[in-house]
Amino acid sequence: MTTPKRRRLPGRLYTAYRWLTRAPLTWPRKRPATVRTILVMHQLLLGDALMATALLAKLRARYPNAAIHLALPRAFVPLFQHQPWGVTAHAFDVRDLSTLRALAALPAADLCFLPADNRYAWLARGLGARWIVGFAGDKPAHKNWMVDELHEYSAVPTAWSDTVTELAEGSAPAPYAVAQWRAPDAAPFERPTYPYAVLHLGASSALKFWASERWRALAEQLEARGLQPVWSAGAAETELVREVDPTGRWTSLAGQLSLPQLWQLLTGAQVLVCPDTGVAHLGRIVGVPTVTLFGPGSALLCGAGQFWQAMPYRAVTIDIDCRDQRTNFQREISWIRRCERFPGDGPGQCASARCMAGLSFDTVWAATLALLEA
């Protein structure tokens, strides 16, 4: 349990150094009247990171002439190669001092936005940010001490991609359109023959895995309609494909594609079917018709909301009593209903994913067929 803390130590020491040498120069705190530079910082997983881009769209509309910088995990930087909304992406990892030094070399931000974790306010202050904005209620409380402007989390049921835009003043951004985000360059790979459908099996938790026999039945139905099924999964999830298709009847690109290559694969697909995971949100950005299987996750919280409303999308979910947890990014939100348990027989955990088992083949096929016919 101590190893991660040791790896973070250099970053914490650098943050302390920057804070002691730079932060005292920023007193008294006052929101800048003129905004020339904006910094958005987070360490979100892929799905949350892509949902948070709604904030970037709003910031560009609100500050058309500002330089907007986005600091996020290195693996996601290539997706922003062509600077959607004029945003420049930078790798950000507290375990990698080179990324912190690169952020320090940027012009000090007039405004800094923290979509999720307020702990980075300490680093933002050390980087010279003049005004820091985040959501209230992060835990433990010391995370919030360096935040100048704390916003309450949405009090009414709202998709998180819409909630995050409430950090910035002004009207909601216009709904997303595919033309706003140009596809990144990708290394060549063997593309499937047309037409095809992408079936992504992987997810962040085994509790989001759908039954193998149902995936197989879905592939058979798609093939019967003249679509080539193409399996997709992460590098550590290729066994999922072998369980579904042990004879290799259909094409598999599982574990073979970078994120830009996956983007290119989705661009040519007739439909994408996947669990509630980062690939589902990438499907919205690409504009491929997407069916998302919500097991433990919330179809409201992680659904299309207002910002993604124009994208072809279907959520498949069921009501279930054990989707009863109310937290999001360490905040207790009364209206949230989700499950973040781990697979296992331990106290409070899930021995089996009843929520995913409740998503019948017929229901998923009906949603898929509706998108194909639309």
C-alpha positions in Angstrom: 0.0 0.0 0.0 3.0 2.4 0.4 4.4 2.0 -3.1 2.0 4.4 -4.9 2.8 7.0 -2.2 6.5 6.6 -2.9 6.0 7.1 -6.6 4.1 10.3 -6.0 6.7 11.7 -3.6 8.7 13.6 -6.3 5.5 15.2 -7.6 4.4 16.2 -4.2 7.8 17.7 -3.4 7.7 19.6 -6.7 4.3 20.9 -5.9 5.5 22.0 -2.5 8.5 23.8 -4.0 6.3 25.6 -6.6 3.8 26.5 -4.0 6.4 28.0 -1.6 8.2 29.9 -4.3 5.2 31.0 -6.4 1.9 30.9 -4.5 2.7 33.6 -2.0 3.2 36.0 -4.9 -0.5 35.6 -5.9 -2.0 37.3 -2.8 -4.5 38.9 -2.4 -6.7 36.6 -4.4 -8.9 38.4 -6.9 -10.6 37.0 -10.0 -8.9 38.5 -13.1 -11.0 41.0 -15.0 -9.3 40.0 -18.3 -8.8 36.3 -19.2 -6.0 35.6 -21.6 -5.0 32.1 -20.5 -7.1 29.2 -19.1 -5.9 25.9 -17.7 -8.1 22.8 -17.2 -6.5 20.1 -15.1 -7.6 16.5 -14.4 -6.5 12.9 -14.1 -9.8 11.3 -15.2 -10.3 8.0 -16.9 -11.0 8.0 -20.6 -14.8 8.1 -20.4 -14.9 10.9 -17.8 -12.2 12.8 -19.6 -14.2 12.7 -22.9 -17.4 13.8 -21.1 -15.6 16.7 -19.5 -14.8 18.1 -22.9 -18.2 19.8 -22.8 -16.5 22.3 -20.4 -13.9 23.1 -23.2 -16.7 23.9 -25.6 -18.3 26.3 -23.2 -15.0 28.0 -22.3 -14.2 28.6 -25.9 -17.7 30.2 -26.5 -17.3 32.3 -23.3 -13.6 33.3 -24.0 -13.2 33.2 -27.8 -9.7 34.9 -27.7 -8.2 33.1 -24.7 -5.5 30.5 -24.9 -7.0 27.3 -23.4 -4.6 24.5 -22.2 -5.8 21.1 -21.1 -3.6 19.0 -18.7 -4.6 15.4 -18.7 -3.2 11.8 -18.8 -0.5 11.3 -21.4 -2.4 8.4 -23.1 -5.3 10.7 -24.1 -3.2 13.6 -25.5 -3.1 12.2 -29.1 -6.9 12.5 -29.3 -6.5 16.3 -29.1 -3.8 16.5 -31.9 -5.8 18.9 -34.0 -6.9 21.1 -31.1 -10.7 20.8 -30.9 -12.1 24.2 -29.8 -8.6 25.6 -30.1 -7.5 23.7 -27.0 -3.9 22.6 -26.6 -3.5 19.4 -24.7 -0.5 18.6 -22.4 0.5 15.4 -20.7 0.0 15.6 -16.9 1.3 13.0 -14.5 2.3 13.8 -10.9 4.7 10.8 -11.1 6.5 12.4 -14.0 8.4 15.6 -13.2 9.0 16.4 -16.8 5.2 16.9 -17.3 5.1 19.2 -14.3 8.0 21.3 -15.5 6.3 21.6 -18.9 3.2 22.9 -17.3 5.3 25.4 -15.3 6.8 26.7 -18.6 3.3 27.8 -19.8 2.1 31.3 -19.1 0.4 31.5 -15.7 -3.3 30.8 -16.1 -5.8 33.6 -15.3 -8.4 30.9 -14.7 -7.8 27.3 -13.7 -10.7 24.8 -13.8 -10.7 21.5 -11.9 -13.5 19.3 -13.1 -13.2 16.5 -10.5 -10.3 16.3 -8.0 -9.5 19.5 -6.1 -6.2 18.2 -4.8 -4.6 19.7 -8.0 -5.5 23.1 -6.8 -2.3 23.1 -4.7 -0.2 22.5 -7.9 -2.3 25.0 -9.9 -1.6 27.6 -7.2 2.1 26.8 -7.4 2.0 27.2 -11.2 0.8 30.7 -10.6 -2.9 30.3 -11.5 -4.6 33.5 -10.5 -8.1 32.1 -9.9 -9.0 28.4 -9.3 -12.5 27.0 -9.8 -13.8 23.6 -8.7 -16.8 21.8 -7.3 -17.5 22.0 -3.6 -17.5 19.0 -1.3 -14.3 17.1 -2.3 -12.9 14.9 0.5 -10.8 15.2 2.5 -11.5 18.9 3.2 -7.9 20.1 2.6 -8.3 19.4 -1.1 -10.6 22.5 -1.2 -8.4 25.0 0.6 -6.6 26.4 -2.4 -9.8 26.6 -4.6 -11.0 30.2 -4.9 -14.4 29.6 -6.3 -16.4 26.5 -5.2 -19.6 25.5 -7.1 -22.2 23.2 -5.6 -22.8 20.1 -7.6 -26.0 20.0 -9.6 -29.0 19.6 -7.3 -31.2 18.0 -9.9 -30.6 14.9 -12.0 -28.2 15.9 -14.7 -25.7 14.2 -17.0 -22.2 14.8 -15.8 -21.1 16.3 -19.1 -23.7 19.0 -18.5 -22.9 19.4 -14.8 -19.2 20.1 -15.5 -20.1 23.0 -17.7 -21.6 24.8 -14.7 -18.1 25.5 -13.5 -18.0 28.3 -16.0 -20.5 31.2 -16.1 -22.8 31.8 -19.0 -25.3 29.8 -21.0 -24.8 26.1 -21.8 -22.7 25.3 -24.9 -24.3 24.4 -28.1 -24.8 20.7 -28.7 -21.8 18.8 -30.0 -21.3 18.3 -33.7 -18.8 15.9 -35.2 -17.2 18.8 -37.2 -15.9 20.3 -34.0 -13.4 17.6 -33.4 -11.1 16.5 -36.2 -9.9 12.9 -36.1 -6.3 12.4 -35.0 -3.7 10.9 -37.3 -3.3 7.1 -36.9 -0.8 4.6 -37.9 -2.0 2.2 -40.7 -3.8 -1.0 -39.7 -5.7 -3.6 -41.5 -9.2 -2.3 -41.7 -12.3 -4.5 -41.9 -14.2 -4.9 -45.1 -17.3 -2.8 -45.4 -19.9 -2.7 -44.0 -19.1 -3.7 -40.4 -20.1 -3.3 -36.8 -17.8 -2.9 -33.8 -18.5 -5.0 -30.7 -16.3 -3.8 -27.8 -16.3 -6.3 -25.0 -14.0 -4.7 -22.4 -14.7 -2.4 -19.5 -13.1 -0.9 -16.4 -14.7 -3.6 -14.2 -15.7 -7.2 -14.6 -19.1 -6.2 -13.3 -19.7 -4.5 -16.6 -19.0 -7.6 -18.7 -22.0 -8.9 -20.7 -22.5 -12.7 -21.1 -20.5 -14.4 -23.9 -23.4 -16.2 -25.4 -25.3 -12.9 -25.8 -22.4 -11.3 -27.6 -22.2 -14.3 -29.8 -25.9 -14.1 -30.6 -25.5 -10.4 -31.4 -22.7 -11.1 -33.8 -24.8 -13.7 -35.5 -27.7 -11.3 -36.0 -25.5 -8.6 -37.4 -23.9 -11.1 -39.8 -27.4 -12.1 -40.9 -28.1 -8.5 -41.8 -24.9 -8.3 -43.9 -22.7 -6.6 -41.4 -19.2 -8.0 -40.5 -18.9 -8.2 -36.7 -15.5 -6.9 -35.5 -14.4 -7.6 -31.9 -12.7 -4.9 -29.9 -11.2 -5.0 -26.4 -8.2 -3.6 -24.5 -4.7 -5.2 -24.5 -5.5 -7.0 -21.2 -8.9 -8.2 -22.3 -8.3 -10.4 -25.3 -9.4 -13.4 -23.4 -12.9 -12.0 -23.4 -12.9 -12.3 -27.2 -11.6 -15.9 -27.1 -14.5 -16.8 -24.7 -17.0 -15.4 -27.1 -15.5 -16.5 -30.3 -13.2 -19.5 -29.6 -12.9 -20.5 -33.2 -12.0 -17.1 -34.5 -15.1 -17.0 -36.8 -15.1 -13.2 -36.9 -12.4 -10.5 -37.1 -10.8 -9.4 -33.9 -8.7 -6.3 -33.4 -8.7 -6.7 -29.6 -5.5 -5.4 -28.0 -4.1 -4.2 -31.3 -5.2 -0.6 -31.7 -4.1 2.7 -30.3 -6.7 5.3 -29.4 -6.3 7.1 -32.7 -6.6 3.8 -34.6 -9.7 2.9 -32.6 -11.1 6.3 -33.6 -10.5 5.5 -37.2 -12.1 2.0 -36.8 -15.2 3.6 -35.3 -15.4 6.2 -38.0 -16.2 3.5 -40.6 -18.5 1.4 -38.5 -22.3 1.1 -39.0 -22.9 0.7 -35.3 -20.9 0.3 -32.0 -22.2 -1.8 -29.1 -20.3 -1.7 -25.8 -20.6 -1.5 -22.1 -20.6 1.8 -20.2 -16.9 2.5 -20.7 -14.6 5.0 -22.3 -15.1 3.6 -25.8 -18.8 4.4 -25.6 -18.0 8.1 -25.1 -15.4 8.0 -27.9 -18.2 6.7 -30.1 -20.2 9.8 -29.4 -17.3 12.0 -30.4 -16.7 10.1 -33.6 -20.5 10.2 -34.3 -20.9 6.4 -34.8 -24.4 5.1 -33.8 -23.7 3.7 -30.3 -25.6 1.3 -28.1 -24.3 1.5 -24.5 -25.0 -1.3 -22.0 -25.5 0.2 -18.5 -25.1 -2.3 -15.7 -23.8 -0.8 -12.5 -23.4 2.6 -14.0 -26.0 5.3 -14.3 -27.6 5.9 -17.7 -28.6 9.4 -16.5 -25.2 10.4 -15.1 -23.1 9.0 -17.9 -25.7 9.3 -20.7 -25.8 11.8 -23.6 -27.4 14.7 -21.7 -27.8 18.0 -23.5 -24.4 18.4 -24.9 -24.3 15.1 -26.8 -28.0 15.1 -27.7 -27.5 15.2 -31.4 -25.3 12.1 -31.6 -27.0 8.8 -32.6 -27.2 6.9 -29.3 -29.2 4.3 -27.3 -28.8 3.5 -23.6 -29.8 0.0 -22.5 -30.4 -0.3 -18.7 -32.8 -1.7 -16.1 -33.9 -0.6 -12.7 -32.3 -2.6 -9.9 -32.3 -2.2 -6.2 -28.5 -2.6 -5.7 -27.7 0.4 -7.8 -27.8 2.4 -4.6 -24.6 4.3 -4.2 -24.8 8.1 -4.4 -21.2 9.3 -4.8 -19.4 10.9 -7.7 -15.8 12.0 -7.4 -15.9 11.8 -3.6 -19.1 13.9 -3.4 -22.4 12.7 -1.9 -25.2 13.6 -4.3 -28.7 12.7 -3.3 -30.2 11.9 -6.7 -27.3 9.7 -8.0 -28.0 6.0 -8.3 -25.0 3.9 -9.3 -22.8 1.0 -8.1 -19.0 1.1 -7.8 -18.6 -2.2 -6.1 -15.9 -4.6 -7.0 -16.4 -8.2 -8.1 -16.0 -10.7 -5.3 -17.6 -12.3 -2.3 -16.2 -9.8 0.3 -18.5 -7.7 2.5 -20.4 -5.2 0.4 -19.1 -6.4 -2.9 -20.9 -8.2 -5.8 -20.5 -11.9 -6.4 -22.2 -11.5 -9.7 -23.4 -8.7 -11.9 -27.2 -9.0 -11.7 -27.5 -5.7 -13.5 -25.7 -6.9 -16.6 -27.4 -10.3 -16.5 -30.7 -8.4 -16.6 -29.9 -6.8 -20.0 -31.5 -9.4 -22.3 -30.3 -10.1 -25.8 -33.7 -9.1 -27.2 -33.5 -5.6 -25.6 -29.9 -5.0 -26.8 -30.8 -6.2 -30.3 -33.9 -4.0 -30.4 -31.7 -0.9 -29.6 -29.1 -1.9 -32.1 -31.7 -2.5 -34.8 -33.3 0.8 -34.1 -30.0 2.6 -34.7 -29.3 0.6 -37.9 -32.7 1.4 -39.3 -32.5 5.0 -38.4 
